[in-house]
Every structure is written in C-alpha cells, then in structure tokens.
C-alpha cells in the first residue's frame, strides 16, 4: 500500500511538472513519425486498392500478427517487472499491448474500420487506468538503469498511437468512437508516470540508451504540446549523433557489442529526424555533416551498418544478423529527393537481409513509409 501511495505521489508531481512546463501549443499534429500527409497516403492505399507485390506480401504477414487484430485483448498491469538482457512475461505483456495500441491505430487509418480505432482506445485506456510503475524483477541481476531505459523505449510507441487517435481526421467514413477528454487526461498522466521514470536515466549515455531517452522526450513533447521538452530531446539527439557515428560511419557498439544495439541508435536518430522533419519541414539531424564531409553523418552510419549486414565490415561481420524494423524505409524516403546522397548499401540490405521487429520502437515502417505515395 505504501509503495502504491509513493508512486501516486510521484504521478502527481510528474503531472504538475508536465503541465507547468508546457508552452504555447504550436507543435504540429499528427506530428510524430507519421504526419497527416503520410497517414492520408496510407488511407488512400486501401481505398485505391493499389499496392506492389512486396507491399501486399507485407500486409499478409501483418494479418498473421495478433497485435493488428480487432480481437486483441489488452492485459494491463499495475506494476511491470523488467529484466535486463532478456524478456519476461510481464515485459512481453507490456510491449505487446503498446505495440497493439499503435498497430490497431494504423490499421484504422488504412481501412477506415472504426473497430480498430475503438480497440486502440481500449488498450490505451486500460493501461492509463491501471499502471502504477515499472519495477525490477527480484532475484535477477537487473540494475537500476533498466527501468529508465524501458520507460524510454515505451513512451514513443504509446505517444505515436495516441497522436494518431487524438489528432488524425480520417478522410473516409464517420469520425468513429470518441476518445473522451477525461480518458485523454488519464493517458497523459500515465505517460507522465513513465516519463518520471525515464528521467532517472543518467544523462551521460553516448549510446543507444541516450538516443532512446532523447526520442522519448521529443515524442512526449510533441504529444503534450511541450516545446521545451521537445527541443531538449532534439538537442540531445544532435549532441549524441557525432559521438555515436564515427568519421568513417562506424556506429558505436557495433565493434564492442553486437549487430543489434547499433541499430537501436540508428532507429532512434532516424525517428527523431522524421519528427523534426514533420514539425519544421526540414531536419538538422538528417542534414548534419562533419567539416569537409560530403555525406550526412546519419546517412554514413546507416550505410556502414548496412554494409556490415551485407558483406561484413571492419568493425563486425553481421551477415547472419537481421535488419531491424523502425528505420530503413523511413530513412530511404527521407533522403529520396537528395540526388547527392547514395544509399546503395541500405538498398541492398532491404532487399536481401532478413527482417525482424525488436518491439522497442514504433515499428511497421514498411507499412507506414514504404514504396507507395510521395508525402
């Protein structure tokens, strides 16, 4: 009981801090990784019944994913037990539910079927009503840093789902079930509880953890119309990029860890760049170059990582690894109109490398940012 009361007090402080820090509501909505224009393209694909074989194959794979289903049943918890370097049943429930909230929101956009909108709202309301906090699983070697990292991973997924349901006006059919203002307020408080735990992260992480924290701040800043939080996250992402991607493009943690964690950094930086693009029409993260350099820093890192997947690199041979969802179609689209930027290695990796979802970021980017459309 005392633990629940302590977290309730934390929730109140977090909510007051978030409300007090908000400034003029001048951020664009929907304005996270999916703009209104991008979502309109997605909705037209269903209406126009046109799609490439590759996209149709992708849709077929999504039909088999229960998190895209209107029959998905959320399993909200008060305390989510987290564990490092693996995943337990508690984490799986939490991650599957937040992915389902986002995926059903996307499926509502694509199909216009309001049952999917209702399902996304149901999932978000369930967690807003019940969740108290993330906590470490006892009896494991999980350190205190895992909780803020898990919170940072969760916030962008929940916020992207909420941004669609709250702000997107579907061009076809009736508006669909309302997400009540009282429920939206509860959901903002839920995100506030998560963000209070994200703020426990050390600020000296020049790696995928630091990038995840920056993306969380940007995502919550946009959804809450908190420009100061959004700008703080963007500034952190800018500061981290030069330390994570070396002059030759090598991505930090590729040499010292594995083929996965460097991709976490690239996903976070790409999605941060997409958010900045959606907010301002241009992106300092996407265009940042080093003195004398020709290719943007982010593009050089993505090409280096792709080369490791395609044929191996000086840092590590990743030919048996997988291309993670969350960035490849997005970055290809973001750089599509710049003829000076070549992404040959990325194109090869997208064609030949096996794919997988990590469950740690807003995913389904072939669905949202794939071949069709021009927005």
C-alpha positions as CSV (number, residue, x, y, z in Angstrom):
1,X,0.0,0.0,0.0
2,X,2.8,2.4,0.9
3,X,4.5,1.6,-2.4
4,X,1.3,2.4,-4.3
5,X,0.9,5.7,-2.4
6,X,4.5,6.7,-3.1
7,X,4.0,6.1,-6.8
8,X,0.7,8.0,-6.7
9,X,2.6,11.0,-5.2
10,X,5.2,10.6,-8.0
11,X,2.4,10.7,-10.5
12,X,1.0,13.9,-9.2
13,X,4.4,15.6,-9.2
14,X,5.1,14.4,-12.8
15,X,1.7,15.6,-14.0
16,X,2.2,19.0,-12.4
17,X,5.7,19.3,-13.9
18,X,4.5,18.4,-17.3
19,X,1.6,20.8,-17.2
20,X,3.8,23.6,-15.8
21,X,6.4,23.2,-18.4
22,X,4.1,23.3,-21.4
23,X,4.3,26.4,-23.6
24,X,2.2,27.6,-26.5
25,X,0.5,24.8,-28.4
26,X,2.3,25.5,-31.6
27,X,3.6,22.0,-32.4
28,X,2.0,20.2,-35.4
29,X,-0.3,17.3,-35.1
30,X,-0.2,14.5,-36.1
31,X,3.5,15.2,-35.9
32,X,5.5,12.3,-34.6
33,X,6.8,9.7,-37.1
34,X,3.6,9.9,-39.1
35,X,2.4,13.3,-40.4
36,X,-1.1,13.9,-41.5
37,X,0.0,13.7,-45.1
38,X,1.7,10.3,-44.6
39,X,-1.4,8.9,-42.9
40,X,-3.5,10.2,-45.8
41,X,-1.3,8.2,-48.2
42,X,-1.8,5.1,-46.1
43,X,-5.6,5.6,-46.1
44,X,-5.7,6.1,-49.9
45,X,-3.8,2.9,-50.5
46,X,-6.8,0.9,-49.1
47,X,-9.4,3.0,-51.0
48,X,-7.5,2.9,-54.3
49,X,-6.8,-0.9,-53.9
50,X,-3.3,-0.5,-55.4
51,X,-0.2,-1.9,-54.0
52,X,3.0,-3.6,-55.0
53,X,3.6,-7.3,-54.6
54,X,6.1,-6.5,-52.0
55,X,3.7,-4.4,-50.0
56,X,0.9,-6.9,-50.4
57,X,3.2,-9.6,-49.0
58,X,4.0,-7.4,-46.1
59,X,0.3,-6.8,-45.4
60,X,-0.3,-10.6,-45.5
61,X,2.4,-11.0,-42.8
62,X,0.7,-8.4,-40.7
63,X,-2.6,-10.2,-40.9
64,X,-0.9,-13.1,-39.0
65,X,0.2,-10.7,-36.2
66,X,-2.4,-10.7,-33.5
67,X,-1.4,-7.2,-32.4
68,X,-3.0,-5.9,-35.6
69,X,-6.3,-7.7,-34.8
70,X,-9.5,-6.1,-33.7
71,X,-9.9,-9.1,-31.4
72,X,-6.7,-8.3,-29.5
73,X,-7.2,-8.3,-25.7
74,X,-5.1,-6.0,-23.6
75,X,-3.7,-7.3,-20.3
76,X,-2.9,-4.2,-18.3
77,X,-0.9,-4.4,-15.0
78,X,-0.2,-2.1,-12.1
79,X,3.5,-3.0,-11.8
80,X,5.5,-4.1,-14.8
81,X,8.5,-6.3,-13.8
82,X,11.5,-5.5,-16.0
83,X,14.7,-7.6,-16.5
84,X,17.9,-6.9,-18.3
85,X,19.3,-8.7,-21.4
86,X,16.2,-10.9,-21.8
87,X,12.4,-10.6,-21.6
88,X,10.0,-12.0,-19.1
89,X,6.2,-12.5,-19.3
90,X,5.5,-9.1,-17.6
91,X,7.6,-7.2,-20.2
92,X,6.0,-9.2,-23.1
93,X,2.5,-8.2,-22.0
94,X,3.5,-4.5,-21.7
95,X,5.3,-4.4,-25.0
96,X,2.7,-6.4,-26.9
97,X,-0.1,-4.1,-25.6
98,X,1.7,-0.9,-26.5
99,X,2.6,-2.3,-30.0
100,X,-1.1,-3.3,-30.4
101,X,-2.3,0.2,-29.5
102,X,-0.1,1.6,-32.2
103,X,-0.7,-1.1,-34.8
104,X,-4.5,-1.0,-34.4
105,X,-4.4,2.8,-34.8
106,X,-2.5,2.3,-38.0
107,X,-5.0,-0.3,-39.2
108,X,-7.8,2.1,-38.5
109,X,-6.1,4.7,-40.7
110,X,-5.5,2.1,-43.5
111,X,-9.0,0.5,-43.5
112,X,-11.3,3.2,-42.1
113,X,-12.8,0.5,-39.9
114,X,-13.7,2.2,-36.6
115,X,-13.4,-1.1,-34.7
116,X,-9.7,-0.7,-34.9
117,X,-9.9,2.8,-33.6
118,X,-12.0,1.6,-30.7
119,X,-9.5,-1.2,-30.0
120,X,-6.6,1.2,-29.8
121,X,-8.5,3.5,-27.4
122,X,-9.5,0.4,-25.3
123,X,-5.8,-0.6,-24.9
124,X,-4.6,2.9,-24.0
125,X,-7.5,3.4,-21.5
126,X,-6.8,0.0,-19.9
127,X,-3.2,0.9,-19.1
128,X,-4.0,4.5,-18.1
129,X,-6.4,3.2,-15.6
130,X,-4.2,0.5,-14.0
131,X,-0.5,1.2,-14.5
132,X,1.5,2.4,-11.5
133,X,5.2,1.9,-12.3
134,X,8.0,-0.2,-13.8
135,X,9.9,-2.1,-11.2
136,X,12.9,-4.5,-11.3
137,X,12.2,-8.2,-11.1
138,X,13.6,-9.6,-7.9
139,X,16.2,-12.3,-8.0
140,X,17.7,-11.2,-11.3
141,X,20.9,-9.2,-12.0
142,X,18.8,-6.3,-13.4
143,X,20.4,-3.0,-12.4
144,X,18.6,0.3,-11.6
145,X,19.3,1.6,-15.1
146,X,17.0,-0.8,-16.8
147,X,13.8,0.9,-15.5
148,X,14.5,4.3,-17.1
149,X,15.6,2.6,-20.3
150,X,12.4,0.5,-20.5
151,X,10.4,3.7,-19.9
152,X,12.3,5.5,-22.7
153,X,11.5,2.7,-25.1
154,X,7.8,2.7,-24.2
155,X,7.0,6.4,-24.4
156,X,7.4,6.8,-28.2
157,X,5.2,3.8,-29.0
158,X,2.4,4.9,-26.7
159,X,2.7,8.5,-27.8
160,X,2.6,7.6,-31.6
161,X,-0.6,5.6,-31.0
162,X,-2.1,8.4,-29.1
163,X,-1.1,11.1,-31.6
164,X,-3.0,9.2,-34.4
165,X,-6.1,8.6,-32.3
166,X,-6.2,12.1,-30.8
167,X,-5.4,14.2,-33.9
168,X,-5.9,12.3,-37.2
169,X,-9.1,13.2,-39.1
170,X,-9.8,10.2,-41.3
171,X,-10.9,11.3,-44.8
172,X,-13.4,8.5,-45.3
173,X,-16.4,7.4,-43.3
174,X,-17.7,8.7,-40.0
175,X,-15.3,10.0,-37.3
176,X,-15.5,6.9,-35.2
177,X,-15.7,6.4,-31.4
178,X,-14.6,9.4,-29.4
179,X,-11.6,9.3,-27.1
180,X,-13.1,11.1,-24.2
181,X,-11.2,14.1,-22.8
182,X,-11.3,12.6,-19.3
183,X,-9.6,9.5,-20.7
184,X,-7.0,11.5,-22.6
185,X,-6.1,13.3,-19.4
186,X,-5.7,9.9,-17.7
187,X,-3.5,8.8,-20.5
188,X,-1.3,11.9,-20.3
189,X,-0.9,11.1,-16.6
190,X,0.1,7.6,-17.5
191,X,2.8,8.9,-19.8
192,X,3.8,11.3,-17.0
193,X,4.5,8.3,-14.7
194,X,6.6,6.7,-17.4
195,X,8.5,9.9,-18.1
196,X,9.2,10.4,-14.4
197,X,11.0,7.0,-14.5
198,X,12.7,7.9,-17.8
199,X,14.2,10.9,-16.1
200,X,16.0,8.6,-13.7
201,X,18.4,7.8,-16.6
202,X,21.9,9.1,-16.4
203,X,22.5,11.9,-18.9
204,X,26.0,10.7,-19.9
205,X,24.9,7.8,-22.1
206,X,26.5,8.3,-25.5
207,X,24.9,5.2,-26.9
208,X,21.6,3.7,-27.8
209,X,20.3,4.4,-24.3
210,X,20.9,8.1,-24.7
211,X,19.3,8.1,-28.1
212,X,16.2,6.3,-26.7
213,X,15.9,8.9,-23.9
214,X,16.1,11.8,-26.4
215,X,13.5,10.2,-28.7
216,X,11.2,9.7,-25.6
217,X,11.5,13.4,-24.8
218,X,10.8,14.5,-28.3
219,X,7.8,12.2,-28.6
220,X,6.2,13.2,-25.3
221,X,7.0,16.9,-26.0
222,X,5.0,16.8,-29.3
223,X,2.0,14.9,-27.8
224,X,1.8,17.2,-24.8
225,X,2.5,20.4,-26.8
226,X,5.5,20.9,-24.6
227,X,8.0,22.7,-26.9
228,X,10.7,22.9,-24.3
229,X,10.7,19.1,-23.7
230,X,10.7,18.5,-27.5
231,X,13.6,20.9,-28.1
232,X,15.5,19.4,-25.2
233,X,15.2,15.9,-26.7
234,X,16.1,17.2,-30.2
235,X,19.2,19.0,-28.8
236,X,20.3,15.8,-27.0
237,X,19.9,13.8,-30.2
238,X,22.0,16.3,-32.1
239,X,24.7,16.2,-29.4
240,X,24.8,12.4,-29.4
241,X,24.9,11.7,-33.1
242,X,28.5,12.8,-33.6
243,X,29.7,10.7,-30.7
244,X,27.8,7.6,-31.9
245,X,28.7,7.7,-35.6
246,X,32.4,7.9,-36.3
247,X,34.1,9.8,-39.2
248,X,34.1,6.7,-41.3
249,X,30.5,5.8,-40.4
250,X,31.2,3.1,-37.9
251,X,28.3,3.1,-35.4
252,X,29.2,2.9,-31.7
253,X,28.6,-0.5,-30.1
254,X,29.0,-2.4,-33.4
255,X,32.6,-3.3,-32.6
256,X,32.2,-3.7,-28.8
257,X,28.8,-5.3,-28.5
258,X,26.8,-6.8,-31.4
259,X,24.8,-6.1,-34.6
260,X,21.6,-5.1,-32.7
261,X,22.4,-2.2,-30.3
262,X,24.0,0.0,-33.0
263,X,20.7,-0.4,-35.0
264,X,18.8,0.8,-31.9
265,X,20.8,4.1,-32.1
266,X,20.1,4.4,-35.8
267,X,16.4,3.8,-35.3
268,X,16.2,6.4,-32.6
269,X,18.1,9.0,-34.6
270,X,16.1,8.3,-37.8
271,X,12.8,8.6,-36.0
272,X,14.0,11.8,-34.3
273,X,14.9,13.2,-37.7
274,X,11.5,12.2,-39.0
275,X,9.7,14.0,-36.2
276,X,11.8,17.1,-36.7
277,X,11.0,17.0,-40.4
278,X,7.3,16.7,-39.7
279,X,7.5,19.7,-37.3
280,X,9.5,22.1,-39.4
281,X,9.7,20.8,-42.9
282,X,13.5,20.2,-42.6
283,X,15.8,18.4,-40.3
284,X,19.1,19.3,-38.8
285,X,19.6,15.7,-37.7
286,X,19.2,14.5,-41.3
287,X,21.4,17.2,-42.8
288,X,24.2,17.3,-40.2
289,X,27.7,16.9,-41.8
290,X,31.2,17.0,-40.4
291,X,33.7,19.6,-41.6
292,X,34.8,18.7,-45.0
293,X,32.4,15.8,-45.2
294,X,30.0,15.3,-48.1
295,X,27.6,12.7,-46.8
296,X,25.4,13.5,-43.8
297,X,26.5,11.8,-40.6
298,X,23.3,9.8,-40.2
299,X,23.4,8.5,-43.8
300,X,27.1,7.5,-43.3
301,X,26.2,5.5,-40.2
302,X,23.3,3.8,-41.9
303,X,25.4,2.8,-44.9
304,X,28.2,1.4,-42.6
305,X,25.7,-0.7,-40.7
306,X,24.1,-1.9,-43.9
307,X,27.5,-2.9,-45.2
308,X,28.1,-4.9,-42.1
309,X,24.8,-6.7,-42.8
310,X,25.5,-7.2,-46.5
311,X,29.1,-8.3,-46.6
312,X,30.7,-7.6,-43.2
313,X,32.7,-4.5,-42.1
314,X,35.9,-3.7,-40.3
315,X,34.0,-3.5,-37.1
316,X,31.9,-6.6,-37.3
317,X,30.5,-9.2,-39.7
318,X,26.7,-9.1,-39.4
319,X,25.8,-11.2,-42.4
320,X,24.0,-13.7,-40.1
321,X,22.2,-10.9,-38.3
322,X,18.8,-9.2,-39.2
323,X,17.8,-5.8,-40.3
324,X,15.6,-4.3,-37.5
325,X,12.3,-2.6,-38.3
326,X,12.0,1.0,-37.5
327,X,14.3,2.9,-39.8
328,X,15.2,1.6,-43.3
329,X,12.1,2.5,-45.3
330,X,11.8,5.8,-43.3
331,X,15.4,6.9,-44.0
332,X,15.2,5.9,-47.6
333,X,12.1,8.1,-48.0
334,X,13.7,11.0,-46.0
335,X,16.7,11.1,-48.3
336,X,14.9,10.2,-51.5
337,X,14.9,13.7,-53.0
338,X,18.6,14.4,-52.5
339,X,20.5,13.0,-55.5
340,X,23.8,13.6,-53.8
341,X,23.1,11.0,-51.1
342,X,23.6,7.4,-52.2
343,X,22.2,4.7,-50.0
344,X,23.3,1.7,-52.1
345,X,24.2,-0.5,-49.1
346,X,20.9,0.2,-47.4
347,X,19.0,-0.7,-50.6
348,X,20.9,-4.0,-50.7
349,X,20.2,-4.7,-47.1
350,X,16.5,-4.0,-47.6
351,X,16.4,-6.5,-50.5
352,X,18.4,-9.3,-49.0
353,X,18.8,-9.1,-45.2
354,X,16.2,-11.0,-43.1
355,X,14.0,-8.6,-41.1
356,X,12.7,-8.6,-37.6
357,X,10.9,-6.4,-35.1
358,X,12.5,-5.6,-31.8
359,X,9.4,-4.4,-30.0
360,X,11.2,-1.4,-28.6
361,X,10.3,1.3,-31.0
362,X,7.3,2.3,-33.2
363,X,7.6,-0.3,-36.0
364,X,5.8,-1.4,-39.1
365,X,7.7,1.2,-41.1
366,X,7.3,-0.7,-44.4
367,X,3.6,-0.3,-43.7
368,X,3.8,3.4,-43.0
369,X,6.8,4.6,-45.0
370,X,7.2,2.0,-47.8
371,X,7.2,2.4,-51.5
372,X,3.9,3.9,-52.4
373,X,3.0,7.6,-52.1
374,X,5.0,10.7,-52.1
375,X,4.2,12.6,-48.9
